[in-house]
Amino acid sequence: MILTKQYRCIHSSSCQCTKGHLSEDVMFLVFQHLNWNPKLIATFSCACKWFDDLAKRVLWKEFCKTRAPKMMLDLQSSGSHSVDGNWRALGKLLIYCSGSSSGRLFNNIQIPGHFVYRTRFSRTSGKSFLLPQCRTDILYVSDPCEHLDQGDEGDVGFFRGVFKSFFVSKVRKLLIDRGAKLHPTAVCPYCKAKLWDMLQAKMIPQSASCRLGAYEDCVEYYVCLNGHMLGMCTLLPLSDSEEASEPE
């Protein structure tokens, strides 16, 4: 079933969803029984503004907590009851590889985004993407989503991640101190916020390529104003990447 997004519905007398409408508690139990299925949540949120609000406040949060419980517990451990960029954006980040179909990022590589069944996010791996002076920050990064045999680009990997408490992070402070420019047109595929180019800001350490198993000069990534990260790399051949060791 495909529903057209109803942006202006505020449960007026003409709204069809007021007839036999279920309470939030009932909807919670229904989606709990469905194991917080993200495709059904996305479809459900298109019904009207009230449903969309419930999905953003409750359903996407429960999906995130079920899909990555330890990660969500850590992201909330600072005392916040929400996350930067909202729960829907984080839910999408967990299950969606952004690719590069807009032609505005990653050297105009054209690889469409797609959903992924399951991805591992690692806080330990995240340290490899931070400069030494920023490694007290907490960053969760996914394993690269591999797209092999991309012509002249070779084997390409896309990765994504999220900062904990990005607003008070050392990475954000350093970006501002260096006067890093926001990308003029591209936005985050998860929350639609503006993006900082970490390569342009000279904030990509060599350890990132070692962690990814990628060529040193073929790693680039962006961080949005809400602390979501998306990046691309050119992967080494398997035999070479197995021999690569992370520098001390």
FIMIGU-135138 format. One record per residue: residue in three letters; x, y, z of N, C-alpha, C in turn. Coordinates in pm, whole numbers. Example, Ala and Ser with C-alpha at 12.3 -4.5 7.8 and 13.67 -1.06 7.14 Angstrom:
BEGIN
SITE  residu    n_c1    n_c2    n_c3   ca_c1   ca_c2   ca_c3    c_c1    c_c2    c_c3
SITE     ALA    1319    -569     780    1230    -450     780    1320    -330     780
SITE     SER    1285    -225     708    1367    -106     714    1290       3     787
END
This chain:
BEGIN
SITE  residu    n_c1    n_c2    n_c3   ca_c1   ca_c2   ca_c3    c_c1    c_c2    c_c3
SITE     MET      84    -119       0       0       0       0      88     124       0
SITE     ILE      61     217     -91     135     342    -101      44     456     -60
SITE     LEU      86     536      36       8     649      84      75     779      43
SITE     THR      -6     874       3      45    1008     -28      61    1086     101
SITE     LYS     173    1152     116     201    1228     237      99    1340     255
SITE     GLN      38    1345     374     -61    1448     405       0    1546     506
SITE     TYR      60    1653     459     134    1743     545      43    1830     632
SITE     ARG     -76    1864     584    -157    1965     651    -262    1907     745
SITE     CYS    -270    1777     756    -372    1718     842    -343    1746     989
SITE     ILE    -437    1803    1058    -422    1828    1203    -544    1771    1276
SITE     HIS    -595    1660    1224    -715    1598    1280    -834    1692    1278
SITE     SER    -858    1754    1164    -976    1838    1146   -1098    1748    1124
SITE     SER   -1215    1807    1113   -1337    1729    1095   -1337    1653     964
SITE     SER   -1257    1700     867   -1252    1633     737   -1149    1521     730
SITE     CYS   -1074    1503     838    -968    1402     839   -1028    1263     860
SITE     GLN   -1006    1173     765   -1065    1041     772   -1009     956     886
SITE     CYS    -888     989     931    -827     905    1034    -888     926    1171
SITE     THR    -979    1025    1186   -1047    1043    1315   -1159     942    1334
SITE     LYS   -1199     875    1228   -1308     778    1237   -1252     643    1280
SITE     GLY   -1281     603    1401   -1228     478    1451   -1081     487    1482
SITE     HIS   -1033     607    1517    -891     627    1539    -843     556    1665
SITE     LEU    -724     493    1660    -668     421    1772    -582     514    1858
SITE     SER    -567     481    1984    -485     561    2073    -337     533    2050
SITE     GLU    -251     620    2105    -107     600    2093     -64     470    2159
SITE     ASP    -125     436    2271     -88     312    2340    -117     190    2255
SITE     VAL    -229     192    2185    -263      79    2098    -165      70    1981
SITE     MET    -134     187    1921     -40     187    1809      98     138    1854
SITE     PHE     137     173    1976     264     126    2031     265     -26    2037
SITE     LEU     158     -85    2086     151    -231    2099     149    -299    1962
SITE     VAL      81    -237    1866      76    -294    1731     216    -300    1670
SITE     PHE     289    -189    1679     422    -186    1617     524    -264    1699
SITE     GLN     503    -276    1827     587    -364    1907     571    -508    1860
SITE     HIS     448    -548    1832     421    -683    1779     486    -703    1642
SITE     LEU     496    -594    1565     559    -600    1432     710    -582    1439
SITE     ASN     764    -581    1562     908    -568    1584     963    -439    1524
SITE     TRP     883    -333    1533     925    -200    1488     977    -203    1344
SITE     ASN     902    -267    1256     939    -280    1115     955    -142    1052
SITE     PRO    1075    -107    1005    1098      31     955    1018      65     831
SITE     LYS     994     -32     743     916      -3     623     771      29     658
SITE     LEU     718     -42     757     581     -14     799     571     118     873
SITE     ILE     674     151     952     675     280    1021     676     393     919
SITE     ALA     759     380     814     767     483     710     634     498     638
SITE     THR     569     386     607     438     391     540     334     454     630
SITE     PHE     333     414     756     239     464     855     252     615     872
SITE     SER     374     666     870     396     810     894     346     897     779
SITE     CYS     316     835     664     265     912     551     114     935     559
SITE     ALA      45     872     656    -100     880     660    -148    1021     689
SITE     CYS     -89    1086     789    -126    1224     821     -24    1281     918
SITE     LYS     -38    1409     949      59    1476    1034      63    1415    1173
SITE     TRP     -53    1375    1227     -56    1316    1360      20    1185    1364
SITE     PHE       0    1100    1263      72     974    1256     222     998    1240
SITE     ASP     256    1096    1157     397    1128    1135     463    1173    1265
SITE     ASP     392    1254    1343     445    1300    1471     465    1184    1568
SITE     LEU     370    1091    1572     383     974    1658     503     889    1616
SITE     ALA     522     873    1486     635     795    1437     767     859    1477
SITE     LYS     777     991    1464     902    1061    1498     930    1059    1648
SITE     ARG     825    1074    1730     844    1081    1875     864     945    1940
SITE     VAL     795     842    1889     789     715    1959     843     598    1877
SITE     LEU     787     578    1757     814     454    1683     958     445    1635
SITE     TRP    1013     554    1579    1152     549    1534    1247     535    1651
SITE     LYS    1213     594    1764    1296     579    1883    1301     433    1926
SITE     GLU    1186     367    1929    1183     226    1969    1255     138    1868
SITE     PHE    1243     173    1740    1318      99    1637    1468     108    1662
SITE     CYS    1517     230    1688    1661     249    1711    1706     172    1835
SITE     LYS    1628     178    1940    1664     109    2065    1665     -42    2047
SITE     THR    1580     -93    1959    1576    -238    1934    1689    -281    1841
SITE     ARG    1718    -199    1739    1820    -235    1639    1961    -224    1697
SITE     ALA    1989    -122    1777    2125    -102    1831    2114     -56    1976
SITE     PRO    2077    -147    2066    2048    -106    2206    2167     -46    2280
SITE     LYS    2285    -105    2268    2401     -53    2341    2443      83    2287
SITE     MET    2438      98    2158    2474     225    2095    2376     335    2137
SITE     MET    2246     305    2138    2147     404    2177    2161     442    2325
SITE     LEU    2190     343    2408    2209     371    2550    2326     466    2572
SITE     ASP    2433     446    2495    2550     533    2506    2519     674    2455
SITE     LEU    2449     684    2342    2418     814    2284    2329     897    2377
SITE     GLN    2252     831    2462    2163     901    2555    2221     916    2695
SITE     SER    2340     861    2718    2393     855    2854    2432     992    2910
SITE     SER    2437    1094    2824    2472    1229    2872    2354    1296    2942
SITE     GLY    2240    1227    2944    2123    1282    3013    2015    1331    2920
SITE     SER    2044    1338    2789    1944    1383    2693    1845    1272    2664
SITE     HIS    1718    1309    2645    1615    1212    2610    1592    1208    2460
SITE     SER    1674    1278    2386    1664    1277    2241    1804    1263    2184
SITE     VAL    1815    1268    2054    1945    1262    1988    1951    1373    1886
SITE     ASP    2073    1413    1850    2089    1520    1752    2028    1479    1619
SITE     GLY    1944    1565    1564    1889    1540    1432    1761    1459    1431
SITE     ASN    1709    1415    1542    1586    1341    1567    1599    1190    1540
SITE     TRP    1505    1116    1594    1510     969    1590    1488     914    1450
SITE     ARG    1404     980    1371    1381     930    1236    1509     934    1154
SITE     ALA    1585    1043    1167    1711    1053    1093    1808     944    1138
SITE     LEU    1814     919    1268    1904     816    1318    1859     677    1273
SITE     GLY    1727     655    1272    1677     528    1223    1716     504    1078
SITE     LYS    1707     607     996    1747     594     855    1896     567     843
SITE     LEU    1975     635     926    2120     615     920    2158     470     951
SITE     LEU    2083     406    1040    2114     268    1078    2094     170     964
SITE     ILE    2002     201     872    1963     100     773    1979     146     628
SITE     TYR    2036     265     606    2040     318     470    2180     363     433
SITE     CYS    2234     305     325    2361     350     267    2330     462     170
SITE     SER    2387     579     193    2349     698     116    2393     694     -29
SITE     GLY    2498     617     -60    2550     616    -195    2594     755    -237
SITE     SER    2586     781    -367    2624     913    -419    2555     932    -553
SITE     SER    2426     962    -547    2349     974    -670    2325    1118    -712
SITE     SER    2354    1214    -624    2326    1354    -657    2432    1416    -747
SITE     GLY    2552    1356    -748    2660    1412    -828    2729    1531    -765
SITE     ARG    2690    1568    -640    2749    1684    -576    2860    1648    -479
SITE     LEU    2868    1522    -439    2971    1476    -346    3053    1365    -410
SITE     PHE    3170    1341    -354    3250    1224    -389    3285    1216    -537
SITE     ASN    3336    1326    -590    3390    1328    -727    3288    1284    -832
SITE     ASN    3164    1320    -810    3057    1293    -907    3034    1144    -934
SITE     ILE    3070    1058    -841    3041     915    -854    2890     894    -846
SITE     GLN    2836     814    -936    2692     790    -942    2661     647    -895
SITE     ILE    2634     633    -767    2591     506    -709    2469     534    -623
SITE     PRO    2353     482    -658    2231     517    -584    2233     463    -441
SITE     GLY    2167     535    -352    2153     488    -215    2060     367    -208
SITE     HIS    2071     293    -100    1989     172     -86    1982     132      61
SITE     PHE    1880      54      94    1867       3     229    1956    -120     247
SITE     VAL    2004    -138     368    2089    -252     400    2023    -330     514
SITE     TYR    2037    -460     510    1969    -544     609    2023    -521     749
SITE     ARG    2154    -521     761    2214    -503     893    2356    -449     878
SITE     THR    2394    -357     964    2528    -297     961    2583    -289    1102
SITE     ARG    2711    -317    1116    2776    -306    1246    2833    -165    1262
SITE     PHE    2802    -100    1373    2859      30    1407    2953      12    1525
SITE     SER    3069      75    1517    3171      56    1619    3220     189    1674
SITE     ARG    3218     201    1807    3275     318    1874    3427     313    1868
SITE     THR    3484     193    1878    3630     179    1869    3681     222    1732
SITE     SER    3612     179    1626    3652     219    1491    3643     370    1474
SITE     GLY    3546     431    1540    3528     575    1527    3650     656    1567
SITE     LYS    3729     605    1662    3850     676    1704    3947     697    1588
SITE     SER    3947     602    1494    4040     610    1381    4006     723    1285
SITE     PHE    3886     778    1297    3844     885    1206    3860    1023    1269
SITE     LEU    3921    1028    1387    3938    1154    1458    4085    1191    1472
SITE     LEU    4114    1319    1460    4249    1366    1486    4285    1340    1633
SITE     PRO    4414    1325    1664    4453    1293    1802    4394    1388    1906
SITE     GLN    4387    1516    1876    4337    1613    1973    4184    1604    1991
SITE     CYS    4118    1524    1908    3971    1511    1918    3927    1373    1964
SITE     ARG    4019    1289    2006    3983    1150    2031    3914    1125    2164
SITE     THR    3884    1231    2239    3794    1213    2353    3648    1221    2308
SITE     ASP    3625    1265    2183    3489    1262    2127    3446    1117    2105
SITE     ILE    3316    1096    2100    3263     962    2075    3194     962    1940
SITE     LEU    3243     876    1852    3190     864    1717    3168     717    1685
SITE     TYR    3048     683    1645    3018     547    1598    3023     546    1446
SITE     VAL    3098     450    1389    3114     442    1244    3080     300    1197
SITE     SER    3017     292    1082    2979     163    1025    3096     101     950
SITE     ASP    3088     -29     928    3177     -94     832    3143     -41     693
SITE     PRO    3239     -37     601    3207      14     467    3111     -77     392
SITE     CYS    3016     -16     325    2925     -89     236    2993     -97     100
SITE     GLU    3031    -216      59    3117    -232     -59    3037    -233    -190
SITE     HIS    3088    -156    -288    3034    -154    -424    3152    -183    -516
SITE     LEU    3160    -303    -561    3279    -349    -631    3274    -318    -781
SITE     ASP    3395    -310    -841    3413    -295    -986    3338    -174   -1041
SITE     GLN    3372     -57    -987    3309      68   -1032    3395     139   -1136
SITE     GLY    3437      66   -1237    3513     124   -1347    3645     182   -1302
SITE     ASP    3673     306   -1340    3799     371   -1306    3815     391   -1156
SITE     GLU    3704     393   -1083    3710     413    -938    3749     288    -862
SITE     GLY    3744     172    -928    3779      48    -861    3670       3    -764
SITE     ASP    3710     -54    -652    3617    -101    -549    3589      14    -452
SITE     VAL    3464      54    -443    3425     169    -363    3352     123    -237
SITE     GLY    3379     190    -126    3309     163      -2    3246     291      53
SITE     PHE    3120     281      95    3053     393     161    3036     360     308
SITE     PHE    3060     458     394    3045     437     537    2970     555     597
SITE     ARG    2916     536     713    2835     639     777    2852     629     928
SITE     GLY    2815     734     999    2833     731    1143    2759     844    1211
SITE     VAL    2772     849    1344    2705     952    1422    2787     983    1546
SITE     PHE    2798    1112    1578    2868    1159    1699    2771    1160    1817
SITE     LYS    2826    1135    1933    2752    1158    2057    2773    1304    2099
SITE     SER    2662    1372    2131    2668    1511    2179    2757    1597    2089
SITE     PHE    2726    1597    1960    2812    1666    1864    2823    1815    1892
SITE     PHE    2717    1874    1945    2717    2020    1967    2829    2065    2060
SITE     VAL    2872    1978    2152    2979    2014    2246    3108    1936    2216
SITE     SER    3119    1879    2098    3236    1797    2063    3357    1883    2025
SITE     LYS    3474    1824    2037    3597    1892    1996    3607    1903    1843
SITE     VAL    3550    1806    1773    3550    1813    1627    3473    1936    1579
SITE     ARG    3357    1958    1634    3278    2076    1595    3353    2205    1627
SITE     LYS    3412    2211    1745    3486    2330    1785    3603    2356    1691
SITE     LEU    3674    2249    1654    3789    2265    1564    3745    2308    1425
SITE     LEU    3633    2255    1377    3580    2297    1247    3549    2446    1248
SITE     ILE    3490    2494    1355    3457    2637    1366    3583    2721    1379
SITE     ASP    3678    2675    1461    3803    2749    1479    3882    2761    1349
SITE     ARG    3875    2658    1266    3947    2660    1138    3870    2733    1029
SITE     GLY    3751    2778    1060    3672    2849     961    3628    2760     846
SITE     ALA    3602    2632     876    3561    2537     772    3430    2582     707
SITE     LYS    3425    2570     576    3307    2613     501    3207    2498     487
SITE     LEU    3079    2533     493    2974    2435     467    2959    2417     316
SITE     HIS    2923    2294     276    2903    2268     134    2791    2359      82
SITE     PRO    2811    2423     -34    2714    2524     -80    2578    2467    -119
SITE     THR    2572    2340    -158    2444    2287    -208    2401    2157    -141
SITE     ALA    2495    2066    -115    2459    1934     -65    2414    1940      81
SITE     VAL    2325    1849     117    2277    1838     255    2286    1693     300
SITE     CYS    2275    1673     430    2280    1540     488    2162    1457     438
SITE     PRO    2185    1336     388    2073    1253     340    1985    1201     453
SITE     TYR    2028    1219     576    1952    1166     690    1868    1272     760
SITE     CYS    1917    1396     771    1842    1500     843    1830    1630     764
SITE     LYS    1889    1638     645    1881    1755     557    1957    1877     609
SITE     ALA    2049    1857     705    2131    1968     754    2251    1990     662
SITE     LYS    2311    2107     671    2429    2140     592    2548    2053     634
SITE     LEU    2646    2042     542    2758    1951     561    2892    2024     564
SITE     TRP    2979    1980     656    3119    2021     655    3201    1918     580
SITE     ASP    3294    1963     496    3385    1875     422    3509    1853     507
SITE     MET    3526    1732     560    3639    1703     649    3771    1698     574
SITE     LEU    3768    1662     446    3890    1662     367    3937    1805     343
SITE     GLN    3846    1892     309    3881    2032     287    3932    2096     416
SITE     ALA    3877    2054     530    3920    2108     660    4049    2043     710
SITE     LYS    4102    1948     634    4225    1876     667    4214    1807     805
SITE     MET    4101    1736     821    4074    1670     949    4053    1520     933
SITE     ILE    4111    1461     827    4104    1317     807    4240    1256     838
SITE     PRO    4254    1181     946    4383    1122     982    4415    1000     896
SITE     GLN    4543     965     889    4585     848     812    4522     720     867
SITE     SER    4494     718     996    4438     598    1057    4302     561     999
SITE     ALA    4231     657     937    4101     627     878    4115     530     762
SITE     SER    4213     554     673    4232     464     559    4276     325     604
SITE     CYS    4356     319     709    4399     189     762    4282     112     819
SITE     ARG    4193     181     889    4076     115     946    3983      64     839
SITE     LEU    3969     140     731    3877     103     623    3936       0     527
SITE     GLY    4070     -15     527    4134     -98     426    4129     -29     291
SITE     ALA    4160     102     291    4146     184     171    4277     253     138
SITE     TYR    4288     304      13    4403     385     -26    4404     514      57
SITE     GLU    4524     555      98    4537     668     190    4480     797     134
SITE     ASP    4500     821       4    4455     946     -56    4317     935    -119
SITE     CYS    4245     828     -87    4112     806    -147    4005     788     -40
SITE     VAL    4015     865      67    3915     865     173    3863    1007     191
SITE     GLU    3734    1023     188    3675    1154     216    3543    1135     288
SITE     TYR    3513    1228     377    3384    1221     444    3339    1358     489
SITE     TYR    3211    1366     515    3144    1489     555    3075    1467     689
SITE     VAL    3061    1576     766    2988    1574     891    2885    1686     887
SITE     CYS    2761    1653     920    2656    1754     915    2645    1829    1047
SITE     LEU    2564    1931    1050    2548    2015    1169    2490    1937    1286
SITE     ASN    2425    1825    1260    2369    1742    1366    2461    1626    1406
SITE     GLY    2579    1617    1343    2675    1515    1383    2662    1382    1311
SITE     HIS    2587    1378    1201    2584    1258    1119    2703    1262    1021
SITE     MET    2765    1148     999    2881    1142     911    2850    1051     793
SITE     LEU    2893    1090     673    2885    1003     557    3013    1017     478
SITE     GLY    3063     904     428    3192     908     360    3206     800     254
SITE     MET    3313     814     177    3342     720      70    3492     695      65
SITE     CYS    3530     575      25    3672     542       9    3688     447    -108
SITE     THR    3809     441    -161    3845     341    -261    3920     230    -189
SITE     LEU    3864     111    -193    3915      -1    -115    4038     -63    -181
SITE     LEU    4133    -103     -97    4248    -178    -145    4205    -317    -188
SITE     PRO    4280    -380    -281    4255    -522    -308    4267    -601    -179
SITE     LEU    4192    -708    -169    4184    -781     -44    4320    -821      10
SITE     SER    4409    -868     -76    4540    -913     -30    4620    -798      30
SITE     ASP    4604    -675     -29    4676    -559      22    4616    -509     152
SITE     SER    4481    -508     160    4416    -455     280    4438    -546     399
SITE     GLU    4455    -676     375    4482    -767     486    4618    -740     548
SITE     GLU    4711    -689     464    4846    -664     514    4859    -526     576
SITE     ALA    4761    -437     551    4769    -301     602    4757    -303     755
SITE     SER    4843    -228     819    4839    -220     965    4826     -75    1005
SITE     GLU    4749     -51    1109    4724      86    1153    4847     144    1219
SITE     PRO    4889     265    1179    5008     324    1240    4983     359    1384
SITE     GLU    5086     356    1465    5073     390    1606    5065     541    1620
END
